[in-house]
Amino acid sequence: MAIKYVPYFPNTLEGQAILDNFVRTKRVLRYRDNDQVIERVQRGMPLYEMELKEQIGQNPNNLVIRGECVSACAYLRDKGIFVDLIYVDPPFASGADYAKKVYIRRNPKVAAAIAQAESELDIEELRAFEEKMYGDVWDKERYLNWMYENLMAMKSIMSDEASIYVHLDWHIVHYVKILMDEIFGEENFINDVTWKRQTSSGFKGKNAMGKNHDNILVYGKSDEFLYNTQYLPYSDEYIEQRFSHVEVIDSKERRFKDAFLGTATTQATIEQLKKENKIYYTASGGMRLKVYLDETEGIPLDDIWTDVNAVNSQAEERVDYATQKPEALLERIIKASSNEGMLVADFFGGSGVTAAVSNKLGRNFIHCDIGINSIQTVRDRLLADKAEFDVLEVKDGVSLYRNPVQTMDKLKHLIKGLCFLDSLSDFWAGGIIHSQHGMMPVYLPNLMDSSTRLLDKPQMNNIIDKLPYLPDDVRRVIVYYIDITDREEIEQFIKEKNTRSIIDIELRDLKQVLDEVVVEDEVEWELTETQDNLFKGWKVDLKSFHSDRVLRKIEEVNMKGQQQSIAKGKAFNPIEISDEGLETIEWVSLDCSTADKQAPWHSDAEVKIDRLGYVILNGKKTQDFWDATIKCDQKPLRMKIRNICGDETTYAL
C-alpha cells in the first residue's frame, strides 16, 4: 500500500483544446451511491517505499530506478528533486510487444543445437527464445489515460527552465499532441521534430508510401525553457552553392571562403588580420580576406532530422535491446536542452541510452523503467562507462514477478484452479470451480493499466456493478488486488453497496500469489584463498548452477520444436543443458562489504559473460572465455548470480 499520495502540481491549464473521447481516470473518479453521482478527486501520485538495491560510486544524484513513471515521480517530488530535461520513448500504442533474445552461453554442443532449432522453428515460434520486456498492446482510450497520468506526473517534477521530448510515431502522436497542449499549454509548444530513422527507405505497402519516420514532440515547462542552438556542418554541395571561391590552403586542409576587404577597413585591422593569417594576396596582387569554414558554426538545426541513422547501423552501440535508439540522437537532444551539471531524466529508459549519453556529456541522470531487463542492461552499461549511481526499486508490488507483461502472461497459471469459462465476460479473468461454492468468477487487476492496481471505492463499485450480469448460479466472486486504500474500509463499502445481491465478494492479495512462485536458482561453489605469483586473494569456483525457470523455458522450446518437426517429417535435435548447467549463467558478482542479504549490493568484483562467451571483467571487455571462476582481493561475504533470463539470486558465502 502507498505510504501517502503526492499531489500533482501544477494542475492542467484551462482553456486548452482537450480530447473528449476518454475519461481522465486518475484526475476524477466517479461512482454511483444511492442514485447520486459522487466525484472524488484522486489524492495524487502514490508514494511507495523505495529500496536502495545497489550503490556504485559516490554520486547519489544519478539514479537508476526500477518502477513506474508515476511512482518514480512521486518519490522525486517528495524529495524535492526537479529535473532540467526529460526525454521519453514510451510505447507507441502500436499493438506490438517487445522482447529480448535469450542466449545460452558458450558450449559448442548447445550452440549448435540452438542454431538447428532456429532453422527448424517457424519465425513466430522463435519468441520462445525471447524474454518479454514490455507490452505495447493498448486500446486508444486506455493508452491516453495512461499517458495523461504519466505526463502530469512528469510535469510535476520539471524545473521552470525544463523541456520535455516525447518520442512517438504515427500510431498515436496526434492524440498525444492534444494532450500535451492541454497539460503544458499550447503556448509552450516548441517543436514537432521529424526523425528519419533510416537512410534507406522503410517498408513500402502495396497501396501506401513507406513509413520511415518518428515524431518527437517538444514542450517547455514555461517560456523560460533552455535552448542551446545546434548547428549542422556545411555540406560540400552547400559550400559550392553558397561560396564563390573555395580552396584548400594548408596541410590541415582547412577550408575557407574569401571576400574582398571593405574600403572602410583600417590599417590596424589589416595588420591584426595578417598576424592571424586571415589575409592573403591573389595572383593579381589584390588583398583578400580568408574566413575559415571550420571557425563558423554551420547551419542552424531545424526540425527535420535526416542525418542520424537508427541504431541498427551502429553495431558498437548495440546492447540487444528492442527499440534501442542511437546515441547521436540523444546527444543532440541533451546538448540542445541542457548544460553540464544539469539533471536529465528518462522514465521509459529501456536500453539506457539517455543515461549513458548524459553521463558522457557531464550531466546527472535518472533512468527509470519497470522491466528488470532494462535495469540490468543500463546498470552494466553505465558500469562499463565508469559512471557512479544508485540503483533503487519502488516497492509497489508490481515488480515481484519480473515485469507486468510477464506477470500477465503467467498470472492465470499461477492461481490454482483458474480456468477460462465461456459463460463469463472479458471483465473476469476466468473462474474457479469449488466443491462448496460452485463456480466462482475471478477478477484480476490489469498490471498494464495502472488505474486498476489500486482497489478503492470507485474500482470496487465498478466490480459490484458487474455482479447482476453473472450467471444465476454464482454465489461468490474472488477479487484480487495489488494495492488497496484500506481493506476494512473496502469491506465495509461492500456490505453497504452489495445489499441487492446474494453474491459474496472475497478479497485476496495478489502479492501473496506472486511471492509463492519465486523459486531461487540453486548453485554449488567452492571458496578458497589463493596465493601464487599471478594472484593473491580469494577465488570462487562455481561447480554447478540450476535454474528451474531457465530449464522450463528450454523445455518449452524443445516441445514446440519437436511438434513442428513431426508435422514436417523432419528430425529434431533438442537443446540440451550440461549436468553442471554453468552455460545458463550470464553474470556473477561478489560483495565483500556485508553478509546481510537485505543490505544494498556493493560489487567488489564481477564477471559478465556475453552471448559469444567472452568475459567482461569489472565492466571491461576481454577476449577470454569464462572458466567458471571469479576472483576478489578481499574475502567475499555474499555472491549474486544472474541467469540468462535475467533472474538474480543472492547467496551468503
N, C-alpha and C positions, 0 to 999 in steps of 0.2 A: 504494500500500500504506500502511496505517496506520503512523504513527510508533511508537505504543505503544497499549496498552489501559488505560483509566482505570477502576478498579473502581467498580461500583455501591455506593453507601453511603447509608443503611444497607440491610441485607437486608430482604426481606419479613418480615412478622410471622408468628409461628407461632400456631397455634390458631384461625385465622380460617376462615370458610367459603370454600371455593375451588371454582372450576369444574373439573370433571374431564373435560370433553369436548374439551380441546385441550392440546397439549404446549407448554410454555414453552421455545421453541427456543433462545432466547438465554441461558437460565439453565443448562440442562443439555443437552448434545448427546450422543447415543448412537449407536454403530455397532458392528457385529459384527466380531470379529477372531479367527479360528480357533475359531469356535463359542462365543466368550465375548463378553458384552456389556460394552463399555468405555464408561464415563461420563467425560466431560471437561467440567469446569466452564468455561464461556466466560470469557475473560480480562477481559471488561468492555466498556466503551464504546470504540469505535475512535476514536482521536485522529488527525486528519489535519492536514496543513499548512493554515494559514489565511492567505489572501492579502488584504492591505489594498487594496481597489479604489478607494476614494474617501474623502476627508476633507472634511466640510462643517462649518465652525466649529471650535471648540476644546473639545468635550465628548466625550472618548473613553468616558465611562460609558454613553452612548447608542449602541447598536449596531443595525445592520441587517445581518442575516446571511443569505446565500443558502446553504442547505444543509439537511440533515435534522435533525430534532429531536435524535436521539441524538448525532450528530456535534457539533452545537452545544453540547449539554450537556457532552460530553466536554471541549470547549475551555474552557467556563466553569469546570468543576470543576478542570481543570488549572491555570487562572489564579487559583483561589481566589475566584471571583465567585459570590455567592449572592443569590438573588432573594427579594423580600418578598411578591410576589403573582404568580400565574400565572393567566392566562385563556387557554383554548384552545378553538377551534371546529374540531375535526378533522372529517374525513369521517364521515358518519353510517352507513356501510355500507348505503347506500340503493339501490345498483345503478345510480346515475347518474354521469355525468361532466360537468364544468363547463367552460365556455369563455368567452372574451372576444370580443365582436364587433369585427371589424376594419373600420375606416372609412377609405376613401380620402379624402385631404384635398381642400381646396377646388379644384374645377374643375367648372364648371357642366355640361359635357357628360358628364363621368364620373359626377357626382352623379345626373344624370338617368338614365344607364344603369343605375346600381345600383338606383334606385327601380323601374325597369322590370323588372330581373332579379328583384327580391324579389317583385314582384307575380305573376310567372310561375312561379317555382320552388315546389315543394311545401315545406311548412314544415320537414320533416326535412332537405331538401336545403340549407336556409339555413345549416346547420352549416359548409358550405364557406366561409362568410364569417367563421368564428369560429376563434379560436386556443385550443386546449385548454390549460387551466391545471392541472387535476389530475383524476385519476380516482377515483371512489368506487365502484369495482366490485370487490367482495371476496366471498369465501365467509366464513362466520362464523368458522371456525377460524383462517384466516389473519389476519382482521381482529383477533381477540382476541390472537393472538400479537404482532401489530404494536403494538396498544395497550398490552399488558403491557410490552413493551420501552420504549415511549415514557414511560409513567407511571413506570417505575422510574428512567429517566434524569432525568425532571423532578424527582422526589423527591430525587434525589441533590444537586441544586443549590438546594434550598429552605432558607431560614433557619428557625430554630426557631419564629419567630412568623409564618411564612408560611402562606398558604392557597392552594388551587388551585380554580378554577372550570372545569369541563369541560362544554362546551355540546354537547348531543346531542338526538336525538329518539326517537320510539317504536321505530325500527328496531332499536336496539342498546343503549339506555340501561340496561335491566335487567341485561344481562350485564356492562356496564362498572361498574355499581354494585357487583356482587360482586367484580370485580377490584380496585376501589378500596378496598373493605373489607379485602381481603387485603393490599394494598400499604401503605395508610395506617393501617389498623386501624379496626374498627367504632366504637371509642370516639372517633375523630377525625372522624367524620361530623358535618357541621354542618347542611346543608340540602339539600333537593331542590327547587329553585326551578322553578315552573311559569311560563313566559313565554308569554303570548298574543301571537302575532306580529302579528295584525291586529285592527282594531276590528270589521271586517265578518267574517261567517262564512267559514270556509275551505271547501275543496272538500267537497261532500256526495256520497258514494257512494249508489248505489241502495239498498243494504241495510246502510248503516252511517252513523254520525254523522260530521260533518266533522272532520278532523284539523287543529287550528288552534293547537297549542302546541308549544313545545320544552321540554326539561328541562335544567337546569343543576345538576350535582352539585357540591356544595361540601364540601371536606375541609380540615382543618388538618394541618400537618406534626406538630404536637403540641398539647397542651392549652393552650399559651401563645399560640395564634393571636390576631392582632389583629382586632378588630371595632369599628367606629365605627357606632353605631346611626343608621340613616337614618329620616327621617320624611316622610310624605306630608302635603300641605296639607289642611286641613279642607275638605270639600266643603260646598256650600250646604245640601244635604239633611242632612248630619251636624250642621251648626250649628243648623239649625231643630229637629232632634230633640233635641239634647243641651242646648242653652241656651234657657232660657225667655224671655230678653229680649235682643234684638239690635238695635242702632241704628247708623246712620251718623252720626258725631258731628262731622266736620270736613271741610275741603276735600280732604284727602288720602283721604277715605273709609276711614279705619281702622276696622275692625270691632272690637267688643268684646262681651264678656259682662259681666254685672254680678251682684253679690251683696251682701247686707246685711253691713255691718261687724259683726264679732263683738263681744259686750259686753265682752270682755277687751282690746279694742284700746285702747292707751294714747293719751293726748293727743299725746305726742311723735310717735308713729307716724302719727297722723292729720295732724299738721302737715306731716310729711315727704311723705305721700301727696298732700296738697294741692299742695305745691311741684312734684311730679312730674305734676300734672294727672291724678291717678288717682282723684279723688273728685268726685262731683257731687251735686247736690240735686234730688230729684224734685219734681213739682208740689205734692205734699202736704207737702214740707219734710223728707222723710226723707233721710238721708245714705246714698249708695250707693258701692260700690267698682267702678271700671272696670278690667277685665282685658283688655288688648288681645290680640286673636287673633293678630296678626302678631308678637307677642312670645312666643307659645307655640310649642313645637317641632312640633306636629302629631301625626299618628297614626303610631306606630312601624311601620316597614315589616315586612310578613310575607312568606311565600314564594310568594304568588300575585301575579304582576305583570301587570296588565291595562292599565296606563297608558302603556306605552312601545310605540309602533307600529313596525312593520317599516319598513325604510329606503325602501321604495318610495313612502311618503307624505312623504318628506323629500328633495325633489329637490335642495336645495342641498348635500347631503352626497354625492350620487352620484358615483362615480368609475368607472362602467361595469365593475364587478367582481362576478362571480357570488357569491352567498351573503353579500354585504355586510351588516353589522349596523349598527343606528343608534348614533350617538354617545351618546345618552341612556342606552342600556343599559349601555355600558361606563363611562360617568360614574358611574352608581350603584354598579357593582361596585368601581371603583377607589376611590371615596370611602369605601365601606364597609370595605374590607380593606387600606388603605394610607394613609400620611400623606405629606405633602410631603417630597421628598428621597429617598423610598424607590425601590426598583427593581422595575418591573413588566415581566413577560415574556409574550410570546405566540409559541409555537413553530409555529403554523399561521396565520401573521399575515395572509394574504390581502390585503385592501384596506388594511390598516394602521390600522384604527380604534383598536385598543388603543394603539398607539404615539402616534397623533395626540392622543387624549384624555389620555393620560398626560402628554404634553408640555404641553398646555394647563393641566393641573392641578398642574404643578410637580413631577412625578415623573420619574425617569430611566426609560428604556425599553430593551427588547430586542425587536426584531422579527425573526422567523426564518421562512423559507419556502423551499421547494425550487424554486418557479416563478419564472422570470425576470420574468414579467408582474407578479407580486406585488412583487418588489424594485423594479422601475421605478415602479410605482404609488405605493408608500409613500415612495420617495425623493422623487418630485415633490411628493407631498402634504406631507411634512414640510418640504421646502424652502419651499413656499408659506407654511407656518406659522412660518418663520424658526427652525426647530429646528436644533440642532447635533449632529452624529452622525458615526460612521464606518461605512462600508459594507465588509463583509468577505465573502469567499467561501471555503467549505470545498472544498479540493482533493481530493475523494474520487472523482473520475472520473465521477460520476453526472450532473453538470450540463454536461458537454461539449456536449451537443446540446439545449440549452434546458431541457427538463424530462423527467422519466421517462415521463410519458404520451405525449408527442410522440415520444420515442425508441422506445417500444414499438410505436407505430403505424408508424414508418418503418423499424425495425430490419431487418425481413425483406427490405425492398427495398434495403438498403444492403449486404448480404452477397451478393456476386456468385454467381450460380448457385443460390441457395437457393430451393427450391420446396416446395409442400405435397405430401405423399405419403400416400395412404390407408393404406399398409402400416405406418405409424408411429403410435405412441400420442401423446396430447397432451403427454406429457412432453418430446418432441422438437419443436423449432421447425419442423422440416422436414428436407430432405435435399439434398445436392449430388451431382449425377452427375459422376463423374470418369472420364476415359478409362482410367486405370491402376487406380484403387482401386474403381471401380464406384460404387454408391450409398453415400454417407457421411452418416449421421444427424448432425444438428447440435443441440447443447444450448446454449440461451441463458439467462442468469440473468434472472429476472423483476425488472425495476427497480422495480416497485411492491411487491415483497416484499423487505425489507432482509435477511432471513435467507438469501437466495440469492446475495447480491452477493459475499460473502466465500467464495472457494473454499478450503476447508480439508479436513482428512481426513474428517470426518463427511459433508460435502457430496460429496466425491469418492467416498466409499464408497457413497453413495446412487446416484450415477450408475453406478458399476460394477455394482451390484445389478440395474440395468435392462438390462444387456447380454445376458443369456441370453434375453430376450424379443424381441430383434430378429430380423428375417428371417435365414434361414440364409446368404444370400449376402453379408451385411455383413462387411467385413473391417477397417473403420476408422470411428471416430466423431470428430467435432470438438467440443471443449468450449471455449466462450468464457467468459471471466471478466472481472469488473470489478476485483476486488481478490483477492489471493492471499496466503496466510500466508507461504509460502516455496516458490518454484517447484521448486527442487531437491528439497526435502522431499516435495512432492506427487508429483513424477515418480518418486521412489524408492518412495513408497507405492503408486503404480500398478503398478510392477514386482512388488512383493511381494504385492499383493492380486489382481492380474489374471492369476494363473497358470493359472486354469481356463478362460480364454477365449482364442480366437485373434484377437480383435478388438483392434487397436491404438487408443490414445487420443492424439489430438493436441491440445495446449493452445494456445489463441490468446487474445491480449489484445484485448478488445472495444474498449478505448480507442483502439487504432490504427485501427479501422474508423471510429469517430466522428471522429477527427482528420482523416481523409482527405476527409470530406464537408463540412468547414467552408469555405464559399465567401464571401469578403468582398465586400461591396457596392462597386460602382465609382462614383466621383464625380469630377467636374471642377469646379474652382473658380478664382477669381482673388482674390489677396490684395493689397490696396492700402492705402497710408497716405493718410488724408484730413484736410484742414484747411479748414474753412469756418466760417461764422457759426453753424451749427447743431451741428456735431460736429467734434471733433479727436481723432483716434485711428486705429484700423485697422478695415478692413471686409473681410469675406469674402463674395464674391458667388458663389453656387452656380450653375453653368451647367447641369449635368445630374447625374442620380442614377439608377443602375440596380441593382436588386436581383433577382437570379435567383430567389431564394426567393419574393418577392412576385409576380413575374410568373408563376411556376408555379402559385401559388395562384389567381390570376385566370384563368389558362388552364383550370384545373380547373373553376372556376365556369362559365366560358363553355361548356365541353364538356357539362356537366350540363344547363345551361340550353338549349342547342341540341337535345340529345336529347329533353328533355321538350317543347320547342316543336314538334318534328317529330311526336311522338306525339299532340299535341293539335291539330295542324294550324294552329299559330299562328306568326307571325313572331317572331324573337328578335333583339334588339339587343344585341350583345356589349359587355361592359365594355372600354373602350379606354383605354390609358395614353398620354399625350403622349410625343413623342420625347424631351423633356427628363426626364420621369419625376419631377419635383420634388414631385408630389402624393402620392408614396409615402413622403415624409419626415414623421416625427412630431416629432422633437426634434433640435436641434443645440446643441453645447456647445464652448466654446473654453477651452483651458488655456494660460496664459501663464507657468507656473512651470518646466516642464521639457519637453524634447523626447523623453525616454525613454519609449518605448511601453509598457514594463512597469511604470513608476512609478505610484503611486496617482494617481487623477484628481483634479484641482482645477479646479472650474468657475469661471472668472472672468467668463464671460458665457454665457447660454443662452437659446434660444427654444424654446418648445413650441407646436405648432400643434394646437388642439383639433379635435374632429371637425366643428365648424361652420366651421373655417378661421380662427378668431381666434387671435391670438398671446398666449401667456403669456410675458412677458418677465421673466426672472430671478425666476420664481415669482409675478409679479404679473399678474393678468388685465387685458387691454386690449380695446378694441373695434376694433383694427387688424387688417387682413388681412396675411398674410406676403408680403414682397416678394422672398423667396429670398436675403436677406442677413442677416448677423449682425455686429454691431459690438462693439468692445472698446477700452478706453482704452489698453491696452498691446499690444505686438506678440504675437500668439498663436503658440505653438510647435507645437501639435497641436490636432486637431479630432476630435470624436466625433459620429457621426450614428446615430440610431435610426430604423429604418424602421417602417412601420405595423404590422408583425407582431411587433415587439419586438427584432429583432436589432440589436446595436450594433457598429459598426466604428470603429476609431481610425485617424486619418491624420496623418502628420507634415506640417507646413506649411512 
